[in-house]
């Protein structure tokens, strides 16, 4: 009887230990790492040229740093390799290093935009490239049903697909390279020259009649001079007759 009780206690203790072990919660999966634009584009494929430019201009590093240090998020419009192939031959090679940086930065908006927010954005949008003035880096997003277009004043691209979106980083595929006005647009007209100030003519140049330094002749003095002349003549004639 005692052996049976001891055996029952051992079985109960064993079952209790097994139940305690199985009841322990499973470990949570390791948290995902921070967003990385390079990995997103590499995984998506067909963005070889854009990815190469992002790396050579260091814009990729800039984006990854902002994602790790800001809560505003970022939106990237990524042109496909076919979009770059449709550019005029030599377009990229003709750009300076500064122009290439601005071109890639122009494809980045410094805040997260979901597809729903495309309906309500305030145009023109400001990009990482700088100002949104007419001859700077204007970008306008328009929608028609499910179609989203991005216009720059030089190109009008369609948003074809959402590549990645997690609330912090949004990457959208576009069918054309977004060319900014500042680099590829017509240059603003030169300002009209200011009208020349007319020089005032001197009083001496505009005075009509005799020169200013010529003194006017007094009429009374002229009469006196003429009278004296004739008196001398008459006196000489009288003296001549007296001696004759």
MDAnalysis code that builds the backbone (N, CA, C; Angstrom):
import MDAnalysis as mda
import numpy as np

u = mda.Universe.empty(732, n_residues=244, atom_resindex=np.repeat(np.arange(244), 3), trajectory=True)
u.add_TopologyAttr("name", ["N", "CA", "C"] * 244)
u.add_TopologyAttr("resid", np.arange(1, 245))
u.add_TopologyAttr("resname", ["UNK", "UNK", "UNK", "UNK", "UNK", "UNK", "UNK", "UNK", "UNK", "UNK", "UNK", "UNK", "UNK", "UNK", "UNK", "UNK", "UNK", "UNK", "UNK", "UNK", "UNK", "UNK", "UNK", "UNK", "UNK", "UNK", "UNK", "UNK", "UNK", "UNK", "UNK", "UNK", "UNK", "UNK", "UNK", "UNK", "UNK", "UNK", "UNK", "UNK", "UNK", "UNK", "UNK", "UNK", "UNK", "UNK", "UNK", "UNK", "UNK", "UNK", "UNK", "UNK", "UNK", "UNK", "UNK", "UNK", "UNK", "UNK", "UNK", "UNK", "UNK", "UNK", "UNK", "UNK", "UNK", "UNK", "UNK", "UNK", "UNK", "UNK", "UNK", "UNK", "UNK", "UNK", "UNK", "UNK", "UNK", "UNK", "UNK", "UNK", "UNK", "UNK", "UNK", "UNK", "UNK", "UNK", "UNK", "UNK", "UNK", "UNK", "UNK", "UNK", "UNK", "UNK", "UNK", "UNK", "UNK", "UNK", "UNK", "UNK", "UNK", "UNK", "UNK", "UNK", "UNK", "UNK", "UNK", "UNK", "UNK", "UNK", "UNK", "UNK", "UNK", "UNK", "UNK", "UNK", "UNK", "UNK", "UNK", "UNK", "UNK", "UNK", "UNK", "UNK", "UNK", "UNK", "UNK", "UNK", "UNK", "UNK", "UNK", "UNK", "UNK", "UNK", "UNK", "UNK", "UNK", "UNK", "UNK", "UNK", "UNK", "UNK", "UNK", "UNK", "UNK", "UNK", "UNK", "UNK", "UNK", "UNK", "UNK", "UNK", "UNK", "UNK", "UNK", "UNK", "UNK", "UNK", "UNK", "UNK", "UNK", "UNK", "UNK", "UNK", "UNK", "UNK", "UNK", "UNK", "UNK", "UNK", "UNK", "UNK", "UNK", "UNK", "UNK", "UNK", "UNK", "UNK", "UNK", "UNK", "UNK", "UNK", "UNK", "UNK", "UNK", "UNK", "UNK", "UNK", "UNK", "UNK", "UNK", "UNK", "UNK", "UNK", "UNK", "UNK", "UNK", "UNK", "UNK", "UNK", "UNK", "UNK", "UNK", "UNK", "UNK", "UNK", "UNK", "UNK", "UNK", "UNK", "UNK", "UNK", "UNK", "UNK", "UNK", "UNK", "UNK", "UNK", "UNK", "UNK", "UNK", "UNK", "UNK", "UNK", "UNK", "UNK", "UNK", "UNK", "UNK", "UNK", "UNK", "UNK", "UNK", "UNK", "UNK", "UNK", "UNK", "UNK", "UNK", "UNK", "UNK", "UNK", "UNK", "UNK"])
u.atoms.positions = np.array([
    [0.836, -1.202, 0.000],
    [0.000, 0.000, 0.000],
    [0.874, 1.257, 0.000],
    [1.904, 1.264, 0.820],
    [2.808, 2.412, 0.897],
    [3.531, 2.600, -0.424],
    [3.939, 1.486, -1.042],
    [4.621, 1.563, -2.329],
    [3.711, 2.168, -3.397],
    [2.439, 1.771, -3.315],
    [1.477, 2.297, -4.299],
    [1.295, 3.789, -4.156],
    [1.253, 4.245, -2.916],
    [1.095, 5.687, -2.664],
    [2.307, 6.446, -3.155],
    [3.506, 5.900, -2.866],
    [4.728, 6.566, -3.314],
    [4.808, 6.623, -4.831],
    [4.385, 5.513, -5.455],
    [4.401, 5.485, -6.925],
    [3.443, 6.508, -7.499],
    [2.275, 6.660, -6.873],
    [1.289, 7.632, -7.342],
    [1.830, 9.060, -7.207],
    [2.543, 9.311, -6.087],
    [3.109, 10.640, -5.879],
    [4.182, 10.958, -6.918],
    [4.990, 9.952, -7.245],
    [6.036, 10.166, -8.247],
    [5.445, 10.458, -9.614],
    [4.396, 9.733, -9.976],
    [3.729, 9.973, -11.265],
    [3.110, 11.362, -11.300],
    [2.479, 11.767, -10.217],
    [1.851, 13.091, -10.170],
    [2.895, 14.195, -10.291],
    [4.038, 13.998, -9.566],
    [5.108, 15.005, -9.632],
    [5.665, 15.118, -11.043],
    [5.806, 13.959, -11.722],
    [6.334, 13.961, -13.091],
    [5.384, 14.685, -14.044],
    [4.091, 14.418, -13.910],
    [3.109, 15.085, -14.769],
    [3.075, 16.584, -14.513],
    [3.233, 16.979, -13.244],
    [3.232, 18.404, -12.897],
    [4.422, 19.106, -13.530],
    [5.574, 18.507, -13.515],
    [6.770, 19.095, -14.107],
    [6.619, 19.239, -15.622],
    [6.076, 18.220, -16.251],
    [5.861, 18.293, -17.709],
    [4.886, 19.390, -18.070],
    [3.817, 19.538, -17.259],
    [2.837, 20.577, -17.545],
    [3.427, 21.961, -17.380],
    [4.286, 22.129, -16.365],
    [4.919, 23.435, -16.134],
    [5.848, 23.796, -17.261],
    [6.592, 22.812, -17.762],
    [7.526, 23.059, -18.850],
    [6.815, 23.412, -20.135],
    [5.724, 22.703, -20.440],
    [4.988, 22.957, -21.690],
    [4.229, 24.263, -21.640],
    [3.917, 24.768, -20.438],
    [3.139, 26.003, -20.315],
    [3.968, 27.248, -20.510],
    [5.292, 27.121, -20.563],
    [6.133, 28.290, -20.735],
    [5.906, 28.907, -22.105],
    [5.749, 30.272, -22.189],
    [5.483, 30.916, -23.487],
    [6.677, 30.808, -24.421],
    [6.368, 30.695, -25.719],
    [7.430, 30.626, -26.725],
    [8.112, 31.988, -26.843],
    [9.363, 31.985, -27.187],
    [10.103, 33.239, -27.320],
    [9.594, 34.033, -28.522],
    [9.476, 35.379, -28.349],
    [9.020, 36.246, -29.446],
    [10.091, 36.303, -30.520],
    [9.691, 36.397, -31.788],
    [10.687, 36.484, -32.867],
    [11.535, 37.743, -32.728],
    [12.745, 37.655, -33.167],
    [13.636, 38.813, -33.089],
    [13.059, 39.964, -33.895],
    [13.103, 41.175, -33.346],
    [12.542, 42.314, -34.080],
    [13.283, 42.548, -35.396],
    [12.532, 42.986, -36.412],
    [13.141, 43.262, -37.716],
    [14.063, 44.467, -37.604],
    [15.101, 44.496, -38.447],
    [16.027, 45.618, -38.427],
    [15.414, 46.857, -39.034],
    [16.101, 47.993, -38.935],
    [15.575, 49.243, -39.501],
    [15.456, 49.161, -41.016],
    [14.573, 49.991, -41.562],
    [14.382, 50.015, -43.011],
    [15.704, 50.364, -43.707],
    [15.889, 49.776, -44.864],
    [17.104, 50.007, -45.636],
    [16.709, 50.086, -47.102],
    [16.837, 51.294, -47.699],
    [16.396, 51.501, -49.071],
    [17.177, 50.628, -50.052],
    [18.445, 50.396, -49.766],
    [19.267, 49.569, -50.649],
    [18.731, 48.148, -50.719],
    [18.428, 47.566, -49.557],
    [17.913, 46.199, -49.534],
    [16.540, 46.104, -50.185],
    [15.714, 47.128, -49.973],
    [14.372, 47.119, -50.577],
    [14.470, 47.078, -52.106],
    [15.330, 47.933, -52.675],
    [15.457, 47.986, -54.131],
    [16.148, 46.744, -54.684],
    [17.131, 46.218, -53.957],
    [17.797, 45.000, -54.419],
    [16.823, 43.825, -54.446],
    [15.971, 43.715, -53.446],
    [15.007, 42.629, -53.386],
    [13.950, 42.760, -54.485],
    [13.555, 44.001, -54.787],
    [12.511, 44.220, -55.793],
    [13.004, 43.924, -57.204],
    [14.305, 44.181, -57.487],
    [14.828, 43.981, -58.836],
    [14.385, 45.095, -59.777],
    [14.886, 45.087, -61.005],
    [14.595, 46.032, -62.095],
    [14.849, 47.495, -61.753],
    [15.676, 47.771, -60.725],
    [16.029, 49.143, -60.362],
    [17.550, 49.300, -60.294],
    [18.242, 48.608, -61.177],
    [19.707, 48.568, -61.132],
    [20.329, 49.951, -61.292],
    [19.875, 50.714, -62.297],
    [20.466, 52.030, -62.573],
    [20.174, 52.991, -61.425],
    [18.949, 53.014, -60.971],
    [18.571, 53.912, -59.878],
    [19.359, 53.579, -58.612],
    [19.506, 52.292, -58.327],
    [20.248, 51.864, -57.152],
    [21.719, 52.242, -57.273],
    [22.276, 52.091, -58.470],
    [23.678, 52.458, -58.688],
    [23.888, 53.951, -58.452],
    [22.962, 54.783, -58.935],
    [23.067, 56.227, -58.732],
    [22.879, 56.605, -57.262],
    [21.999, 55.901, -56.587],
    [21.783, 56.192, -55.167],
    [23.047, 55.912, -54.366],
    [23.765, 54.866, -54.749],
    [24.992, 54.529, -54.036],
    [26.127, 55.498, -54.387],
    [26.295, 55.797, -55.681],
    [27.414, 56.656, -56.101],
    [27.269, 58.081, -55.598],
    [26.027, 58.548, -55.417],
    [25.798, 59.908, -54.916],
    [25.672, 59.954, -53.392],
    [25.707, 58.785, -52.748],
    [25.579, 58.664, -51.285],
    [24.178, 59.031, -50.784],
    [23.209, 59.145, -51.702],
    [21.837, 59.439, -51.272],
    [21.255, 58.247, -50.516],
    [21.654, 57.028, -50.879],
    [21.178, 55.848, -50.166],
    [21.577, 55.909, -48.696],
    [22.827, 56.277, -48.425],
    [23.283, 56.401, -47.038],
    [22.511, 57.503, -46.314],
    [22.240, 58.593, -47.022],
    [21.488, 59.697, -46.426],
    [20.080, 59.237, -46.043],
    [19.445, 58.475, -46.931],
    [18.090, 57.991, -46.656],
    [18.080, 57.052, -45.462],
    [19.005, 56.104, -45.430],
    [19.054, 55.145, -44.322],
    [19.317, 55.851, -42.990],
    [20.170, 56.887, -43.009],
    [20.441, 57.640, -41.783],
    [19.190, 58.369, -41.310],
    [18.436, 58.949, -42.240],
    [17.209, 59.661, -41.864],
    [16.169, 58.697, -41.313],
    [16.082, 57.517, -41.884],
    [15.104, 56.540, -41.401],
    [15.409, 56.116, -39.974],
    [16.682, 56.096, -39.615],
    [17.085, 55.680, -38.272],
    [16.997, 56.804, -37.251],
    [16.937, 58.058, -37.715],
    [17.017, 59.198, -36.788],
    [15.833, 60.153, -36.875],
    [14.809, 59.784, -37.614],
    [13.662, 60.678, -37.769],
    [12.376, 59.872, -37.716],
    [11.322, 60.535, -37.246],
    [10.007, 59.893, -37.188],
    [9.094, 60.329, -38.330],
    [9.599, 61.194, -39.199],
    [8.758, 61.700, -40.290],
    [8.588, 60.693, -41.423],
    [9.538, 59.775, -41.540],
    [9.465, 58.819, -42.628],
    [9.907, 59.437, -43.943],
    [9.941, 58.618, -44.990],
    [10.358, 59.059, -46.324],
    [9.525, 58.361, -47.386],
    [9.402, 59.038, -48.515],
    [8.738, 58.462, -49.683],
    [9.696, 58.530, -50.862],
    [9.885, 57.405, -51.545],
    [10.818, 57.332, -52.667],
    [10.060, 56.901, -53.920],
    [10.249, 57.660, -54.999],
    [9.729, 57.277, -56.308],
    [10.886, 56.670, -57.099],
    [10.793, 55.379, -57.387],
    [11.900, 54.652, -58.002],
    [11.609, 54.371, -59.477],
    [12.384, 54.987, -60.392],
    [12.215, 54.685, -61.824],
    [12.849, 53.329, -62.152],
    [12.212, 52.600, -63.028],
    [12.725, 51.299, -63.436],
    [13.908, 51.467, -64.387],
    [14.580, 50.356, -64.672],
    [15.677, 50.385, -65.644],
    [15.162, 50.794, -67.025],
    [13.944, 50.378, -67.364],
    [13.353, 50.781, -68.650],
    [13.128, 52.282, -68.716],
    [12.798, 52.881, -67.578],
    [12.604, 54.334, -67.539],
    [13.913, 55.049, -67.845],
    [15.004, 54.578, -67.286],
    [16.310, 55.193, -67.570],
    [16.734, 54.942, -69.012],
    [16.376, 53.770, -69.551],
    [16.738, 53.448, -70.928],
    [16.036, 54.352, -71.929],
    [14.890, 54.920, -71.541],
    [14.141, 55.790, -72.449],
    [14.680, 57.221, -72.481],
    [15.636, 57.545, -71.609],
    [16.234, 58.874, -71.635],
    [17.075, 59.047, -72.892],
    [17.224, 60.290, -73.322],
    [18.076, 60.559, -74.466],
    [19.501, 60.120, -74.176],
    [20.150, 59.555, -75.177],
    [21.506, 59.040, -75.012],
    [22.450, 60.120, -74.475],
    [23.213, 59.774, -73.457],
    [24.186, 60.701, -72.880],
    [23.628, 61.624, -71.830],
    [22.342, 61.477, -71.484],
    [21.730, 62.397, -70.509],
    [22.433, 62.333, -69.159],
    [22.633, 61.143, -68.639],
    [23.250, 61.010, -67.317],
    [24.719, 61.418, -67.343],
    [25.418, 61.065, -68.410],
    [26.853, 61.401, -68.486],
    [27.087, 62.895, -68.600],
    [26.090, 63.636, -69.079],
    [26.248, 65.086, -69.234],
    [26.052, 65.835, -67.923],
    [25.620, 65.134, -66.894],
    [25.346, 65.787, -65.616],
    [26.598, 65.854, -64.761],
    [26.750, 66.966, -64.065],
    [27.837, 67.092, -63.099],
    [27.514, 66.250, -61.874],
    [28.484, 66.081, -60.995],
    [28.251, 65.317, -59.762],
    [27.146, 65.954, -58.920],
    [27.144, 67.276, -58.879],
    [26.104, 67.987, -58.115],
    [24.724, 67.761, -58.726],
    [24.656, 67.795, -60.062],
    [23.378, 67.565, -60.734],
    [22.870, 66.149, -60.485],
    [23.758, 65.174, -60.468],
    [23.350, 63.798, -60.218],
    [22.788, 63.643, -58.805],
    [23.417, 64.298, -57.845],
    [22.901, 64.256, -56.473],
    [21.503, 64.854, -56.414],
    [21.326, 66.011, -57.037],
    [20.021, 66.678, -57.009],
    [18.966, 65.856, -57.752],
    [19.374, 65.199, -58.838],
    [18.429, 64.367, -59.583],
    [17.894, 63.238, -58.711],
    [18.760, 62.546, -57.993],
    [18.315, 61.442, -57.140],
    [17.542, 61.960, -55.925],
    [18.011, 63.049, -55.339],
    [17.280, 63.636, -54.210],
    [15.886, 64.095, -54.616],
    [15.728, 64.448, -55.871],
    [14.421, 64.905, -56.368],
    [13.387, 63.782, -56.339],
    [13.838, 62.537, -56.281],
    [12.930, 61.391, -56.226],
    [12.533, 61.029, -54.796],
    [12.954, 61.844, -53.835],
    [12.709, 61.540, -52.417],
    [11.932, 62.674, -51.759],
    [10.828, 62.334, -51.117],
    [10.031, 63.293, -50.358],
    [10.311, 63.068, -48.872],
    [10.621, 64.129, -48.113],
    [11.062, 63.955, -46.721],
    [9.949, 63.675, -45.721],
    [8.944, 62.922, -46.120],
    [7.926, 62.442, -45.186],
    [7.201, 61.255, -45.825],
    [6.589, 60.450, -44.998],
    [5.909, 59.249, -45.478],
    [4.561, 59.607, -46.098],
    [4.302, 59.076, -47.287],
    [3.015, 59.272, -47.961],
    [2.434, 57.917, -48.338],
    [1.272, 57.613, -47.793],
    [0.570, 56.400, -48.196],
    [-0.176, 56.654, -49.500],
    [-0.666, 55.607, -50.135],
    [-1.421, 55.782, -51.382],
    [-2.687, 56.597, -51.142],
    [-3.282, 56.465, -49.956],
    [-4.490, 57.237, -49.649],
    [-4.170, 58.724, -49.541],
    [-2.985, 59.057, -49.066],
    [-2.612, 60.463, -48.897],
    [-2.345, 61.162, -50.227],
    [-2.144, 60.409, -51.302],
    [-1.959, 61.027, -52.619],
    [-3.180, 61.850, -53.019],
    [-4.326, 61.488, -52.476],
    [-5.568, 62.179, -52.824],
    [-5.642, 63.578, -52.212],
    [-4.897, 63.815, -51.150],
    [-5.076, 65.060, -50.391],
    [-3.796, 65.873, -50.227],
    [-2.721, 65.514, -50.932],
    [-1.463, 66.253, -50.754],
    [-1.608, 67.683, -51.262],
    [-0.810, 68.570, -50.700],
    [-0.787, 69.963, -51.125],
    [0.364, 70.162, -52.109],
    [0.025, 70.520, -53.325],
    [1.043, 70.753, -54.357],
    [1.498, 72.215, -54.342],
    [2.743, 72.503, -54.770],
    [3.776, 71.518, -55.128],
    [4.436, 70.938, -53.899],
    [4.891, 69.684, -54.024],
    [5.562, 69.013, -52.921],
    [7.029, 69.419, -52.866],
    [7.539, 69.493, -51.671],
    [8.961, 69.774, -51.487],
    [9.713, 68.451, -51.435],
    [10.814, 68.365, -52.150],
    [11.621, 67.146, -52.180],
    [12.942, 67.368, -51.456],
    [13.723, 66.300, -51.372],
    [15.033, 66.402, -50.738],
    [15.980, 67.306, -51.534],
    [15.654, 67.554, -52.810],
    [16.543, 68.363, -53.660],
    [16.484, 69.835, -53.304],
    [15.394, 70.306, -52.722],
    [15.329, 71.721, -52.359],
    [13.993, 72.351, -52.663],
    [14.027, 73.647, -53.033],
    [12.824, 74.456, -53.202],
    [11.874, 73.920, -54.253],
    [10.605, 74.300, -54.129],
    [9.564, 73.832, -55.043],
    [9.057, 74.950, -55.946],
    [9.861, 76.006, -56.143],
    [9.460, 77.103, -57.027],
    [9.411, 76.666, -58.479],
    [8.866, 77.544, -59.340],
    [8.649, 77.205, -60.744],
    [9.920, 76.748, -61.447],
    [11.037, 77.385, -61.160],
    [12.284, 77.045, -61.848],
    [13.263, 76.348, -60.908],
    [12.738, 75.704, -59.867],
    [13.589, 74.977, -58.926],
    [13.295, 73.481, -59.031],
    [12.574, 72.931, -58.044],
    [12.304, 71.495, -58.033],
    [10.824, 71.234, -57.742],
    [9.919, 71.752, -58.569],
    [8.496, 71.536, -58.303],
    [8.071, 70.100, -58.607],
    [7.228, 69.538, -57.755],
    [6.656, 68.217, -57.990],
    [5.181, 68.270, -57.616],
    [4.338, 67.816, -58.532],
    [2.901, 67.816, -58.296],
    [2.360, 66.401, -58.466],
    [1.512, 65.997, -57.536],
    [0.878, 64.679, -57.598],
    [-0.609, 64.865, -57.860],
    [-1.090, 64.205, -58.890],
    [-2.507, 64.259, -59.233],
    [-3.056, 62.841, -59.306],
    [-4.344, 62.701, -59.033],
    [-4.977, 61.388, -59.046],
    [-6.238, 61.430, -59.896],
    [-6.546, 60.295, -60.495],
    [-7.784, 60.116, -61.257],
    [-8.222, 58.673, -61.046],
    [-9.153, 58.488, -60.122],
    [-9.524, 57.129, -59.745],
    [-8.364, 56.478, -59.011],
    [-7.914, 55.331, -59.514],
    [-6.783, 54.640, -58.919],
    [-5.453, 55.032, -59.549],
    [-5.500, 55.880, -60.565],
    [-4.279, 56.289, -61.255],
    [-3.635, 57.475, -60.547],
    [-2.331, 57.368, -60.311],
    [-1.572, 58.440, -59.664],
    [-0.478, 58.888, -60.616],
    [-0.400, 60.187, -60.864],
    [0.624, 60.752, -61.746],
    [1.501, 61.730, -60.971],
    [2.777, 61.750, -61.344],
    [3.738, 62.675, -60.750],
    [4.285, 63.540, -61.875],
    [4.053, 64.845, -61.813],
    [4.520, 65.759, -62.852],
    [5.556, 66.714, -62.277],
    [6.531, 67.047, -63.132],
    [7.637, 67.895, -62.687],
    [7.762, 69.175, -63.501],
    [6.931, 69.338, -64.513],
    [7.094, 70.452, -65.433],
    [7.915, 70.052, -66.643],
    [8.648, 68.928, -66.528],
    [9.421, 68.383, -67.648],
    [8.884, 67.017, -68.037],
    [8.589, 66.187, -67.041],
    [8.054, 64.852, -67.292],
    [6.754, 64.648, -66.529],
    [5.982, 63.674, -67.001],
    [4.735, 63.298, -66.348],
    [4.746, 61.781, -66.215],
    [5.044, 61.291, -65.007],
    [5.226, 59.858, -64.782],
    [4.016, 59.267, -64.072],
    [3.794, 57.976, -64.312],
    [2.707, 57.252, -63.652],
    [3.282, 56.376, -62.546],
    [2.574, 56.323, -61.423],
    [2.942, 55.415, -60.338],
    [2.330, 54.058, -60.660],
    [3.195, 53.077, -60.954],
    [2.715, 51.776, -61.426],
    [2.499, 50.769, -60.309],
    [3.230, 50.906, -59.221],
    [3.183, 49.836, -58.230],
    [3.744, 50.322, -56.897],
    [3.274, 49.723, -55.809],
    [3.844, 49.956, -54.488],
    [4.865, 48.862, -54.227],
    [6.128, 49.241, -54.107],
    [7.203, 48.269, -53.883],
    [7.317, 47.921, -52.408],
    [7.187, 48.939, -51.556],
    [7.377, 48.729, -50.121],
    [6.648, 49.835, -49.376],
    [6.019, 49.473, -48.247],
    [5.353, 50.474, -47.407],
    [5.118, 49.876, -46.031],
    [5.689, 50.541, -45.009],
    [5.518, 50.034, -43.648],
    [5.198, 51.140, -42.648],
    [4.775, 52.301, -43.139],
    [4.454, 53.409, -42.245],
    [5.624, 54.329, -41.975],
    [6.822, 53.877, -42.270],
    [8.016, 54.684, -42.104],
    [8.670, 54.986, -43.450],
    [8.701, 54.001, -44.309],
    [9.277, 54.147, -45.645],
    [8.272, 53.654, -46.677],
    [8.061, 54.480, -47.702],
    [7.213, 54.079, -48.831],
    [8.033, 54.195, -50.108],
    [8.031, 53.140, -50.915],
    [8.761, 53.122, -52.177],
    [7.774, 52.773, -53.281],
    [7.653, 53.674, -54.260],
    [6.709, 53.482, -55.361],
    [7.461, 53.409, -56.689],
    [7.019, 52.511, -57.529],
    [7.607, 52.358, -58.861],
    [6.977, 53.367, -59.817],
    [7.818, 54.107, -60.564],
    [7.326, 55.052, -61.570],
    [7.903, 54.672, -62.935],
    [7.164, 55.016, -63.987],
    [7.547, 54.555, -65.329],
    [8.451, 55.529, -66.074],
    [8.787, 56.667, -65.443],
    [9.708, 57.619, -66.055],
    [10.634, 58.204, -64.989],
    [11.805, 58.615, -65.431],
    [12.717, 59.319, -64.538],
    [12.150, 60.717, -64.310],
    [12.104, 61.145, -63.062],
    [11.554, 62.461, -62.729],
    [12.635, 63.519, -62.963],
    [12.457, 64.302, -64.015],
    [13.455, 65.312, -64.388],
    [13.032, 66.676, -63.839],
    [13.839, 67.283, -62.972],
    [13.460, 68.567, -62.373],
    [13.683, 69.735, -63.313],
    [12.885, 70.782, -63.134],
    [12.997, 71.995, -63.938],
    [14.362, 72.651, -63.786],
    [14.912, 72.619, -62.581],
    [16.162, 73.309, -62.314],
    [17.295, 72.816, -63.201],
    [17.254, 71.528, -63.589],
    [18.338, 70.948, -64.384],
    [17.948, 70.799, -65.852],
    [16.715, 70.365, -66.108],
    [16.320, 70.007, -67.471],
    [15.296, 70.956, -68.090],
    [14.756, 71.881, -67.310],
    [13.728, 72.765, -67.833],
    [14.297, 73.977, -68.542],
    [13.408, 74.709, -69.207],
    [13.809, 75.954, -69.868],
    [14.241, 76.955, -68.811],
    [15.289, 77.689, -69.107],
    [15.797, 78.663, -68.162],
    [14.841, 79.847, -68.052],
    [14.715, 80.456, -66.867],
    [13.818, 81.603, -66.696],
    [14.296, 82.788, -67.521],
    [13.374, 83.605, -68.024],
    [13.780, 84.770, -68.808],
    [14.602, 85.736, -67.972],
    [15.588, 86.327, -68.613],
    [16.439, 87.289, -67.909],
    [15.634, 88.543, -67.584],
    [15.843, 89.126, -66.429],
    [15.100, 90.342, -66.066],
    [15.429, 91.486, -67.011],
    [14.420, 92.287, -67.328],
    [14.617, 93.424, -68.227],
    [15.550, 94.441, -67.582],
    [16.463, 95.021, -68.360],
    [17.388, 96.012, -67.774],
    [16.642, 97.252, -67.316],
    [17.127, 97.844, -66.264],
    [16.503, 99.060, -65.733],
    [16.703, 100.205, -66.713],
    [15.688, 101.045, -66.920],
    [15.829, 102.167, -67.859],
    [16.923, 103.133, -67.404],
    [17.723, 103.609, -68.370],
    [18.820, 104.534, -68.047],
    [18.261, 105.881, -67.621],
    [18.893, 106.474, -66.625],
    [18.460, 107.776, -66.139],
    [18.943, 108.858, -67.105],
    [18.030, 109.734, -67.532],
    [18.399, 110.815, -68.454],
    [19.173, 111.895, -67.706],
    [20.256, 112.364, -68.327],
    [21.071, 113.407, -67.717],
    [20.463, 114.780, -67.988],
    [20.431, 115.616, -66.979],
    [19.882, 116.955, -67.133],
    [20.858, 117.828, -67.933],
    [20.313, 118.503, -68.900],
    [21.154, 119.394, -69.691],
    [21.488, 120.635, -68.881],
    [22.699, 121.103, -69.067],
    [23.111, 122.296, -68.335],
    [22.347, 123.506, -68.840],
    [22.191, 124.459, -67.959],
    [21.438, 125.664, -68.317],
    [22.101, 126.396, -69.467],
    [23.433, 126.355, -69.536],
    [24.141, 127.065, -70.592],
    [23.875, 126.445, -71.943],
    [23.721, 125.039, -71.964],
    [23.516, 124.350, -73.235],
    [22.112, 124.541, -73.742],
    [21.153, 124.765, -72.837],
    [19.765, 124.873, -73.255],
    [19.319, 126.311, -73.434],
    [20.166, 127.292, -73.126],
    [19.772, 128.705, -73.246],
    [19.855, 129.141, -74.702],
    [18.784, 129.702, -75.228],
    [18.770, 130.195, -76.600],
    [19.304, 131.632, -76.631],
    [19.832, 132.042, -77.785],
    [20.303, 133.438, -77.933],
    [21.787, 133.517, -77.732],
    [22.325, 134.668, -77.433],
    [23.772, 134.866, -77.293],
    [24.325, 134.102, -76.115],
    [25.620, 133.867, -76.137],
    [26.271, 133.132, -75.061],
    [26.066, 133.838, -73.750],
    [26.083, 132.991, -72.665],
    [25.786, 133.556, -71.354],
    [26.833, 134.571, -70.928],
    [28.105, 134.418, -71.428],
    [29.137, 135.342, -70.973],
    [29.210, 136.622, -71.806],
    [28.326, 136.775, -72.798],
    [28.276, 138.018, -73.587],
    [27.352, 138.995, -72.895],
    [27.902, 140.170, -72.456],
    [27.092, 141.156, -71.734],
    [26.217, 141.920, -72.717],
    [24.961, 142.199, -72.396],
    [24.077, 142.963, -73.294],
    [24.572, 144.407, -73.436],
    [24.402, 144.979, -74.625],
    [24.841, 146.373, -74.913],
    [23.791, 147.358, -74.416],
    [24.229, 148.350, -73.620],
    [23.322, 149.380, -73.106],
    [23.043, 150.385, -74.226],
    [21.767, 150.632, -74.578],
    [21.383, 151.528, -75.684],
    [21.809, 152.967, -75.404],
    [21.715, 153.436, -74.158],
    [22.078, 154.836, -73.847],
    [23.560, 155.063, -74.056],
    [24.382, 154.087, -73.722],
    [25.823, 154.221, -73.925],
    [26.155, 154.308, -75.406],
    [25.391, 153.538, -76.213],
    [25.637, 153.599, -77.671],
    [25.306, 154.976, -78.234],
    [24.210, 155.594, -77.736],
    [23.831, 156.926, -78.222],
    [24.894, 157.962, -77.851],
    [25.364, 157.884, -76.574],
    [26.385, 158.828, -76.127],
    [27.640, 158.706, -76.969],
    [28.045, 157.526, -77.272],
    [29.253, 157.315, -78.072],
    [29.102, 157.896, -79.462],
    [27.918, 157.734, -80.046],
    [27.675, 158.268, -81.408],
    [27.675, 159.798, -81.402],
    [27.079, 160.440, -80.384],
    [27.022, 161.915, -80.288],
    [28.418, 162.514, -80.154],
    [29.228, 161.880, -79.314],
    [30.607, 162.385, -79.134],
    [31.380, 162.309, -80.434],
    [31.155, 161.254, -81.196],
    [31.867, 161.129, -82.480],
    [31.552, 162.298, -83.413],
    [30.263, 162.662, -83.550],
    [29.877, 163.738, -84.466],
    [30.316, 165.119, -83.944],
    [30.318, 165.291, -82.643],
    [30.790, 166.567, -82.103],
    [32.251, 166.793, -82.449],
    [33.038, 165.734, -82.377],
    [34.458, 165.860, -82.729],
    [34.617, 166.230, -84.196],
    [33.806, 165.566, -85.057],
    [33.899, 165.858, -86.499],
    [33.526, 167.319, -86.796],
    [32.399, 167.766, -86.203],
    [31.942, 169.145, -86.452],
    [32.963, 170.158, -85.930],
    [33.520, 169.864, -84.742],
    [34.519, 170.786, -84.176],
    [35.738, 170.892, -85.078],
    [36.142, 169.817, -85.647],
    [37.316, 169.814, -86.529],
    [37.036, 170.625, -87.783],
    [35.798, 170.548, -88.314],
    [35.472, 171.285, -89.514],
    [35.447, 172.795, -89.216],
    [34.946, 173.194, -88.066],
    [34.877, 174.606, -87.739],
    [36.282, 175.216, -87.568],
    [37.143, 174.461, -86.920],
    [38.514, 174.917, -86.719],
    [39.218, 175.050, -88.044],
    [38.908, 174.183, -88.958],
    [39.562, 174.236, -90.248],
    [39.123, 175.469, -91.019],
    [37.843, 175.827, -90.967],
    [37.363, 177.011, -91.663],
    [37.963, 178.280, -91.039],
    [38.108, 178.305, -89.711],
    [38.653, 179.505, -89.068],
    [40.070, 179.779, -89.552],
    [40.886, 178.813, -89.684],
    [42.257, 179.040, -90.140],
    [42.314, 179.309, -91.616],
    [41.327, 178.921, -92.338],
    [41.330, 179.205, -93.760],
    [40.923, 180.672, -93.979],
])
